[in-house]
Amino acid sequence: MDLAAAPPARLVRRHLHVAGEWVDPADGESIPVENPATGEIVGQVPAGTPADVGRAVAAARAAFPGWAATAPAERADHLDRLHAALAARADEIARTVALELGTPLKLAARVQAGLPLAVLRGMVDLAARPPAEETVGNSLVVREPVGVVGAITPWNYPLHQVVAKVAPALAAGCTVVLKPSELTPLTAYLLFDAVAEAGLPAGVVNLVPGTGPVVGEALAAHPDVDLVSFTGSTVTGRRIAHLAADRIARVALELGGKSANLILADADLPSAVRVGVGNALLNSGQTCTAWTRMLVHRDRYAEALDLVAAAVAGYRPGDPFDPATRLGPLVSAAQAERVQGHIARAVADRARLIAGGPDAPLPTRGHFVAPTVFADVHPDSALAQEEVFGPVLAVIPFDDTDQAVAIANNSRYGLAGAVWSADEEQALAVARRLRTGQVDVNGGAFNPLAPFGGYRQSGLGRELGAHGIAEFTELKAIQR
């Protein structure tokens, strides 16, 4: 079948999900969904309007009192049924993400489908346990759900980022209106197929696809939205914050990053480089927590560069459905052009190119960028300061630990990072000095129950685990 000419019916979605039903949008405009590996149009979704947002917010507002009053154990049962319905669709989720985002299928199955299921499983358990009440003198301090949540999610992890907002909001007793990214909206529809199958109460969670300037801004500015939870670029996050501030509404923002991977002189260098390169190139570098600055002690620097070049050579760009592919395309032509612009600028700034670059061979169609590594990158350069959001790694030498920490903290961001050392106590001491929301020590595994968020321009608030649920609550003191 020629997908560009006739997308399968499963990939053509014509409705919104509002008040527990699939409903027609206010008008018939639609948004095409592209396969970034080929440039072909493979689906479409409605282009929502402010009127659609108004309907969805009204449905969420009407559902809020009943859902907030639902016993925690019953809310957990609803989330458990949602988990089962979503898990049954895991293979379809992986294939859909591979199609609309370009994540290699094996990675999509493990991360794009597997991670949100793990997050949701954890939320089921947490939802069953109401937040503890606290006695402070003559006051009883309680947590209550904040109300209606507007969730605006990005394209790079199209299910995980949705679940990271929707699940804790529902666990806290809030109701939700979701606007997924217009670049990868099909995965959100699979979630709402699961919502319908699980039988969540009408209006508890609602779906309005559309563009950011139309649906996103309408949601952020809506007077009946009590909290706006946004993940995306720092520029857009600033706009969301302004819209919410105009009506004194709360925001939770998970924004950009420029994370540093500190490899100390006594580190297991092959492991540190292999894991570091994999982290930087994960999802074609389209990951906010990517360790895109590799800082290596000067005594190990030359050896590290050889290991980096060898590791990067194993990431072959290609068809996401080909089992041999380790690097998919970027999500769009605009994103690929933007990343190529960063590469061209680094070349012009005379950073030393050791892998990839503008002349590296690529597939003849699709939005591909070669995995690219620059050495001897100046810590103040654009490549070391700006979020590229593509498969580009900057390698920077340092002479001692104090200098490494200073380089790592020389950023307007503070989302993630890593430290490698044979001395775990030394690594932990360095980790404590990094001004960032997450630090992995010697390849420590991601923990979906730990708080996730950043310092400075990487955002406000935290997602995941009990801290993620608390983000969707208000504190009340009752004096007696």
C-alpha positions as CSV (number, residue, x, y, z in Angstrom):
1,M,0.0,0.0,0.0
2,D,1.2,3.5,-0.8
3,L,0.9,5.1,2.6
4,A,1.5,8.6,1.2
5,A,-1.6,8.2,-1.0
6,A,-3.9,6.3,1.3
7,P,-3.0,6.0,5.0
8,P,-4.5,2.9,6.6
9,A,-7.8,3.6,8.4
10,R,-6.1,2.9,11.8
11,L,-3.8,5.9,11.3
12,V,-6.6,8.3,10.3
13,R,-8.2,9.7,13.4
14,R,-11.1,12.0,13.0
15,H,-12.3,12.6,16.5
16,L,-11.5,14.1,19.9
17,H,-12.0,12.3,23.2
18,V,-14.2,14.4,25.4
19,A,-16.4,13.5,28.4
20,G,-15.8,9.8,27.8
21,E,-16.8,9.7,24.1
22,W,-15.2,10.1,20.7
23,V,-16.7,13.3,19.4
24,D,-16.4,15.4,16.2
25,P,-14.2,18.5,16.4
26,A,-15.5,22.0,15.9
27,D,-14.4,22.1,12.3
28,G,-13.0,19.6,9.7
29,E,-9.4,20.8,9.5
30,S,-6.8,18.1,10.0
31,I,-3.0,17.7,10.6
32,P,-1.0,15.3,8.5
33,V,1.3,12.9,10.3
34,E,4.7,12.2,8.5
35,N,7.0,9.2,8.6
36,P,10.3,11.0,9.1
37,A,12.3,8.1,7.7
38,T,10.7,8.5,4.3
39,G,9.0,11.9,4.2
40,E,5.7,10.2,3.4
41,I,2.3,11.2,5.0
42,V,1.1,8.1,6.9
43,G,-1.8,9.5,8.9
44,Q,-3.8,12.4,10.1
45,V,-5.6,13.8,13.2
46,P,-8.0,16.7,13.8
47,A,-6.6,20.2,14.2
48,G,-8.4,21.2,17.4
49,T,-9.6,24.7,18.1
50,P,-10.1,26.9,21.2
51,A,-13.8,25.8,21.1
52,D,-12.7,22.2,21.3
53,V,-10.5,23.1,24.3
54,G,-13.4,24.8,25.9
55,R,-15.5,21.7,25.6
56,A,-12.8,19.5,27.0
57,V,-12.1,21.7,29.9
58,A,-15.8,21.9,30.8
59,A,-15.9,18.1,30.7
60,A,-12.9,17.9,33.0
61,R,-14.3,20.5,35.4
62,A,-17.6,18.7,35.6
63,A,-15.8,15.4,36.3
64,F,-13.5,16.8,38.9
65,P,-15.6,16.8,42.1
66,G,-16.6,13.1,41.6
67,W,-13.1,12.0,40.8
68,A,-11.5,14.0,43.6
69,A,-13.9,12.3,46.0
70,T,-13.2,8.8,44.7
71,A,-11.4,6.7,47.2
72,P,-7.6,6.3,46.5
73,A,-8.0,2.5,46.2
74,E,-10.7,2.9,43.6
75,R,-8.6,5.4,41.6
76,A,-5.7,2.9,41.7
77,D,-8.1,0.2,40.4
78,H,-8.9,2.4,37.4
79,L,-5.2,3.0,36.7
80,D,-4.6,-0.7,37.0
81,R,-7.2,-1.4,34.3
82,L,-5.6,1.3,32.2
83,H,-2.2,-0.3,32.6
84,A,-3.6,-3.7,31.5
85,A,-5.3,-2.1,28.4
86,L,-2.1,-0.2,27.5
87,A,0.2,-3.2,28.0
88,A,-2.0,-5.2,25.6
89,R,-1.1,-2.6,23.0
90,A,2.7,-2.5,23.7
91,D,3.6,-3.9,20.3
92,E,1.3,-1.5,18.4
93,I,2.7,1.4,20.5
94,A,6.3,0.5,19.5
95,R,5.4,0.2,15.8
96,T,3.5,3.5,15.9
97,V,6.3,5.4,17.5
98,A,8.8,3.9,15.0
99,L,6.5,5.1,12.2
100,E,5.7,8.6,13.4
101,L,8.9,9.5,15.2
102,G,11.5,7.2,13.6
103,T,12.8,5.5,16.8
104,P,14.4,2.1,15.8
105,L,11.8,-0.5,16.6
106,K,13.8,-2.5,19.1
107,L,14.5,0.7,21.1
108,A,10.9,1.8,20.7
109,A,9.7,-1.5,22.3
110,R,12.1,-1.2,25.2
111,V,11.9,2.5,25.9
112,Q,9.0,4.2,24.1
113,A,6.5,1.4,25.2
114,G,8.3,-0.2,28.1
115,L,9.2,2.9,30.2
116,P,5.7,4.4,30.3
117,L,4.3,1.1,31.3
118,A,6.8,0.9,34.2
119,V,5.9,4.5,35.2
120,L,2.2,3.7,35.1
121,R,2.7,0.5,37.1
122,G,4.4,2.5,39.8
123,M,1.6,5.0,39.9
124,V,-1.0,2.3,40.4
125,D,0.8,1.3,43.6
126,L,1.3,4.9,44.8
127,A,-2.3,5.9,44.0
128,A,-3.6,3.3,46.4
129,R,-1.9,5.1,49.3
130,P,-3.3,8.6,50.0
131,P,-0.8,11.2,51.0
132,A,-0.1,11.2,54.7
133,E,-1.7,13.9,56.8
134,E,0.6,15.9,59.1
135,T,-0.1,17.5,62.5
136,V,1.8,20.8,63.1
137,G,0.9,22.2,66.4
138,N,-2.9,22.7,66.4
139,S,-3.1,22.4,62.6
140,L,-3.9,19.4,60.5
141,V,-2.0,19.7,57.1
142,V,-3.6,17.8,54.2
143,R,-3.1,17.5,50.5
144,E,-5.9,18.0,48.0
145,P,-6.0,17.7,44.2
146,V,-5.3,20.9,42.5
147,G,-8.2,20.6,40.0
148,V,-8.2,20.6,36.2
149,V,-4.8,20.0,34.6
150,G,-3.8,21.0,31.1
151,A,-1.1,18.6,29.9
152,I,0.9,19.7,26.9
153,T,3.4,17.1,25.8
154,P,6.3,16.8,23.4
155,W,7.1,14.6,20.4
156,N,10.3,12.9,21.4
157,Y,8.8,10.5,23.9
158,P,5.1,10.6,22.9
159,L,3.7,8.1,25.4
160,H,6.2,8.4,28.3
161,Q,5.7,12.1,28.6
162,V,2.0,11.7,28.5
163,V,1.9,9.0,31.1
164,A,4.4,11.0,33.3
165,K,1.7,13.7,33.5
166,V,-1.6,12.0,33.2
167,A,-1.0,9.1,35.6
168,P,0.2,11.2,38.6
169,A,-2.5,13.8,38.0
170,L,-5.2,11.1,38.0
171,A,-3.6,9.4,41.1
172,A,-3.8,12.8,42.9
173,G,-7.5,13.1,42.1
174,C,-7.2,15.7,39.3
175,T,-8.9,15.6,35.9
176,V,-6.9,16.2,32.7
177,V,-7.1,17.7,29.2
178,L,-4.2,16.5,27.0
179,K,-2.7,18.1,24.0
180,P,-0.1,15.8,22.5
181,S,2.5,17.1,20.0
182,E,1.1,17.5,16.5
183,L,4.3,15.8,15.2
184,T,3.6,12.5,17.0
185,P,-0.1,12.4,17.9
186,L,-1.0,8.9,16.8
187,T,0.5,7.3,19.9
188,A,-1.7,9.4,22.2
189,Y,-4.7,7.9,20.4
190,L,-3.6,4.4,21.4
191,L,-3.6,5.6,25.0
192,F,-7.2,6.8,24.6
193,D,-8.2,3.6,23.0
194,A,-6.9,2.0,26.3
195,V,-8.7,4.7,28.3
196,A,-12.0,3.8,26.6
197,E,-11.4,0.1,27.2
198,A,-10.5,0.6,30.8
199,G,-13.7,2.4,31.5
200,L,-12.4,5.5,33.2
201,P,-15.2,7.8,34.3
202,A,-16.4,10.3,31.7
203,G,-14.5,13.5,31.6
204,V,-11.6,12.4,33.8
205,V,-9.2,12.5,31.0
206,N,-9.8,14.2,27.6
207,L,-7.9,14.5,24.3
208,V,-7.7,17.5,22.0
209,P,-4.9,17.3,19.4
210,G,-3.8,20.4,17.6
211,T,-1.0,22.9,17.2
212,G,0.8,24.6,20.0
213,P,-0.1,28.2,19.0
214,V,-3.8,27.2,18.8
215,V,-4.7,24.4,21.2
216,G,-1.7,24.7,23.5
217,E,-2.1,28.4,24.1
218,A,-5.9,28.1,24.5
219,L,-5.3,25.4,27.2
220,A,-2.6,27.4,29.0
221,A,-4.8,30.5,29.0
222,H,-8.1,28.9,29.9
223,P,-9.5,30.3,33.2
224,D,-10.7,26.9,34.3
225,V,-7.4,25.1,34.0
226,D,-5.8,25.1,37.5
227,L,-2.4,23.8,36.5
228,V,-0.5,23.7,33.2
229,S,2.0,20.9,32.9
230,F,4.3,21.3,29.9
231,T,7.3,19.5,28.6
232,G,9.2,21.0,25.6
233,S,11.6,23.7,24.7
234,T,12.6,26.4,27.1
235,V,11.4,29.1,24.7
236,T,7.9,27.6,24.6
237,G,7.9,27.0,28.3
238,R,8.5,30.7,28.9
239,R,5.4,31.4,26.7
240,I,3.3,28.9,28.7
241,A,4.5,30.4,32.0
242,H,3.5,33.9,30.8
243,L,0.0,32.8,29.7
244,A,-0.5,31.1,33.1
245,A,0.9,34.0,35.1
246,D,-1.5,36.4,33.5
247,R,-4.3,34.5,35.4
248,I,-2.1,33.5,38.4
249,A,-2.2,29.8,37.6
250,R,0.3,27.2,38.5
251,V,2.7,25.7,36.0
252,A,5.0,22.6,36.0
253,L,7.7,22.9,33.3
254,E,10.1,20.2,32.1
255,L,12.3,22.0,29.6
256,G,15.7,21.8,28.0
257,G,19.1,20.4,29.0
258,K,22.8,20.5,28.2
259,S,24.0,17.7,30.5
260,A,27.6,16.9,31.3
261,N,29.1,13.5,31.6
262,L,32.2,13.7,33.9
263,I,34.8,11.0,33.3
264,L,37.4,11.2,36.1
265,A,41.0,10.0,35.7
266,D,40.4,6.7,37.5
267,A,37.1,5.8,35.7
268,D,36.5,2.6,33.8
269,L,37.0,4.4,30.5
270,P,35.6,1.9,28.0
271,S,32.4,1.6,30.0
272,A,32.1,5.3,30.6
273,V,32.6,6.1,26.9
274,R,30.3,3.3,25.7
275,V,27.4,4.3,28.0
276,G,28.1,8.0,27.4
277,V,27.9,7.7,23.7
278,G,24.8,5.6,23.9
279,N,23.1,8.2,26.1
280,A,24.1,11.1,23.9
281,L,22.7,9.3,20.8
282,L,19.6,7.8,22.4
283,N,16.5,8.5,20.3
284,S,18.8,10.2,17.7
285,G,19.9,12.7,20.4
286,Q,16.3,13.9,20.8
287,T,16.3,13.5,24.5
288,C,16.3,16.4,27.0
289,T,18.5,14.5,29.5
290,A,21.2,13.5,26.9
291,W,24.7,13.8,28.1
292,T,25.8,15.9,25.2
293,R,29.0,17.2,26.9
294,M,31.5,14.5,27.6
295,L,34.2,15.9,30.0
296,V,37.3,13.7,30.1
297,H,40.4,14.1,32.3
298,R,43.3,15.2,30.2
299,D,45.4,12.1,31.1
300,R,42.8,9.9,29.5
301,Y,41.6,12.3,26.8
302,A,43.4,10.8,23.7
303,E,42.4,7.3,24.6
304,A,38.8,8.5,25.2
305,L,38.6,10.1,21.7
306,D,39.7,6.8,20.1
307,L,37.0,4.9,22.0
308,V,34.4,7.6,21.2
309,A,35.1,7.4,17.5
310,A,34.9,3.6,17.5
311,A,31.6,3.6,19.5
312,V,30.0,6.1,17.2
313,A,30.9,4.1,14.2
314,G,28.5,1.4,15.4
315,Y,25.5,3.7,15.1
316,R,24.3,3.2,11.5
317,P,21.4,5.5,10.4
318,G,18.7,3.8,8.6
319,D,15.1,2.4,8.4
320,P,13.7,2.2,11.9
321,F,12.1,-1.1,11.1
322,D,15.4,-2.7,10.1
323,P,16.8,-4.7,13.0
324,A,20.3,-3.5,12.1
325,T,19.4,0.2,12.5
326,R,20.7,1.9,15.7
327,L,20.0,5.5,14.7
328,G,16.7,6.7,13.2
329,P,15.9,10.0,11.6
330,L,15.1,13.3,13.3
331,V,11.5,14.0,13.7
332,S,11.1,16.6,10.9
333,A,12.9,18.4,8.1
334,A,13.0,21.5,10.2
335,Q,14.6,19.7,13.1
336,A,17.2,18.1,10.9
337,E,18.0,21.5,9.3
338,R,18.4,23.0,12.8
339,V,20.8,20.3,13.9
340,Q,22.8,20.6,10.7
341,G,23.1,24.3,11.4
342,H,24.6,23.6,14.8
343,I,27.1,21.2,13.1
344,A,28.0,23.8,10.5
345,R,28.5,26.4,13.1
346,A,30.8,24.2,15.1
347,V,32.9,23.5,12.0
348,A,33.1,27.2,11.4
349,D,34.2,27.7,15.0
350,R,37.0,25.2,14.3
351,A,36.0,22.5,16.7
352,R,37.9,19.3,15.8
353,L,35.6,16.9,13.9
354,I,36.3,13.3,14.8
355,A,33.2,11.5,13.6
356,G,30.2,12.3,11.3
357,G,29.8,15.8,10.2
358,P,28.1,17.5,7.2
359,D,29.7,15.3,4.6
360,A,29.0,11.9,6.2
361,P,27.0,9.5,4.1
362,L,23.2,9.2,4.8
363,P,20.1,7.5,3.5
364,T,18.9,9.1,0.3
365,R,15.5,10.1,1.8
366,G,14.2,11.0,5.2
367,H,15.4,13.5,7.8
368,F,18.7,11.9,8.8
369,V,21.7,13.5,10.5
370,A,24.9,11.5,10.9
371,P,26.1,10.8,14.5
372,T,28.7,13.6,14.9
373,V,31.4,14.2,17.5
374,F,33.6,17.3,18.0
375,A,36.7,17.3,20.2
376,D,38.5,20.2,21.9
377,V,35.2,22.1,22.3
378,H,35.5,25.3,24.2
379,P,33.2,25.3,27.3
380,D,31.8,28.7,26.4
381,S,31.2,27.9,22.7
382,A,27.7,27.6,21.2
383,L,28.1,23.8,20.9
384,A,28.8,23.5,24.6
385,Q,26.1,25.9,25.7
386,E,23.1,25.4,23.4
387,E,20.7,22.4,23.3
388,V,21.2,20.8,19.9
389,F,18.6,18.0,20.3
390,G,20.2,15.8,17.7
391,P,23.0,13.2,17.5
392,V,25.9,15.6,18.3
393,L,28.4,15.1,21.1
394,A,31.0,17.7,22.3
395,V,34.1,16.3,24.0
396,I,35.9,18.6,26.4
397,P,39.2,18.0,28.4
398,F,39.7,19.0,32.0
399,D,42.8,19.0,34.3
400,D,41.3,18.5,37.8
401,T,38.0,17.8,39.5
402,D,37.3,21.4,40.4
403,Q,37.7,22.4,36.7
404,A,35.4,19.6,35.6
405,V,32.7,20.7,38.1
406,A,33.0,24.3,37.0
407,I,32.7,23.3,33.3
408,A,29.7,21.1,34.0
409,N,27.9,23.9,36.0
410,N,28.7,26.5,33.3
411,S,25.2,26.2,31.8
412,R,21.9,27.9,31.9
413,Y,20.4,24.4,32.2
414,G,20.5,21.8,34.9
415,L,18.5,18.7,34.1
416,A,20.8,15.7,34.2
417,G,24.4,14.5,34.3
418,A,26.8,11.7,35.1
419,V,30.0,11.0,37.0
420,W,32.4,8.1,36.5
421,S,35.1,7.1,39.0
422,A,36.5,3.9,40.5
423,D,36.1,5.6,43.9
424,E,32.3,5.7,44.5
425,E,32.6,8.1,47.4
426,Q,34.6,10.5,45.2
427,A,31.9,10.2,42.5
428,L,29.1,10.8,45.0
429,A,31.0,13.9,46.3
430,V,31.2,15.3,42.7
431,A,27.6,14.4,42.0
432,R,26.5,16.5,45.0
433,R,28.4,19.5,43.5
434,L,26.6,19.4,40.2
435,R,23.7,21.9,39.9
436,T,21.3,19.6,38.1
437,G,18.2,17.6,38.9
438,Q,19.5,14.1,38.2
439,V,23.0,12.6,38.3
440,D,23.9,9.0,37.4
441,V,27.0,7.6,39.1
442,N,28.9,4.9,37.2
443,G,26.0,4.1,35.0
444,G,23.3,4.0,37.6
445,A,19.9,2.9,36.2
446,F,17.0,5.3,35.6
447,N,14.5,5.1,38.5
448,P,10.9,5.8,37.4
449,L,9.9,6.3,41.1
450,A,12.5,9.0,41.7
451,P,11.7,12.7,41.2
452,F,12.5,14.0,37.7
453,G,13.1,17.7,36.9
454,G,15.7,20.4,36.6
455,Y,17.4,23.5,37.9
456,R,17.5,26.9,36.4
457,Q,16.1,27.0,32.8
458,S,15.5,23.3,32.8
459,G,12.2,23.9,34.4
460,L,10.0,24.1,37.5
461,G,8.6,21.3,39.6
462,R,9.1,17.5,39.5
463,E,7.6,14.5,37.7
464,L,7.4,10.8,38.6
465,G,7.0,8.9,41.8
466,A,5.4,10.4,44.9
467,H,7.0,13.8,44.2
468,G,5.2,13.7,40.8
469,I,1.9,13.1,42.5
470,A,2.5,15.9,45.0
471,E,3.0,18.3,42.1
472,F,-0.7,18.0,41.3
473,T,-1.9,18.8,44.9
474,E,-2.5,21.8,47.0
475,L,-1.7,22.0,50.7
476,K,-4.4,23.0,53.2
477,A,-3.9,23.7,56.9
478,I,-6.9,23.0,59.2
479,Q,-6.6,24.7,62.6
480,R,-8.4,23.0,65.5
